[in-house]
């Protein structure tokens, strides 16, 4: 591993090619310095896309959830970007200071269509395990319960501590605790508009205060 236990561009590219992926990859939505400095993190599952995108290791000019233009929207105006912007505000964090990235860096139209999921997850564990061993943000927000939340809780030996209703049917935000901090797990924001509405914001704020 390179400085700060970060992987290199070449390591991710090699894994991408060896596993037969063809759509490209993306790793961080924040500056690479956040790997060793951030007190808060937001980690999602994998980058979307149904055609090839040039590989991108990090976003050095702020934070992609605020400062990048996503297809069909003005800069920072995509619904997912706006939800994550609410997360940054609730955590009272400058966006460029938050470690933001994907657990699995390989692109696919959706998770179900990603080939070699077991290999991809094994690579992700080798990717993030040393990162968190070197520097672990006190608060990690995992976007996606069934995979991202379970995977990162497993990496950090975290235990479920509580749940709060997001005021959306039976949807909850889940709190895990581990020796170095906490993990808050949310549903995937492409399916559920959790943040920017009273129920979701209040549930998240309560877990932050817990």
C-alpha positions, 0 to 999 in steps of 0.5 A: 500500500502507498502512503496513508495506506491508500491504494494506487491508481495502478492497483485499482486499474489492474483489478478492474482489468483482471476481473474483466470490467469494461466500464471504468472505475471511480474511488474517491469523491473527495481529495485524497488527503481526506484518507488521512485527515477526515473525522467524518466519511460518507461511503456508498456502494459503487459508481453507476454508469452504463458506458465507459468513463475514464477512471478517476482516483479522487476529486481534488477540487472540493467534493464531487457531491457539491462541485461536480456537474452530473448528467442532466443537472446543474452543478451540485443539483442532482437529487443524490448530490443534494441529499449528501449535501444535507448530510454534510450540513447535519454533520457540520462538516465542510464538504472538502473535509469529508472522506467521500467515496465508494466501497467497490470502485467498479462501475455498473448500471446497478449492483445486480448487473455487476459481474464477479460480485464476490471478487469485487467485494473481496477486493473492496475489503483489501482496499478499505481494511488498511485505510481504516486501520491507518486512519478511521473517521469517528463517524462513518455514514454508510449508504446502503444497508445490505452491503455497504453497512454490513461490510464496513461494520464487519471490517471494524467489528462494529455492533448494532446499537440502535435504530431510528425511524426515518418517518418513511414507512418501516425505513430506519437509520441504524447506528453501529458502535466500534472501538474507534467510533460509530457507523450510521447506516442509511438506505440507498439514496437513489431509492429513498429520499431520506435527507432534506426532509424532516423525518430523515434529518431528525433521525440522523441528528438523533443518532449523531447525538446518541 
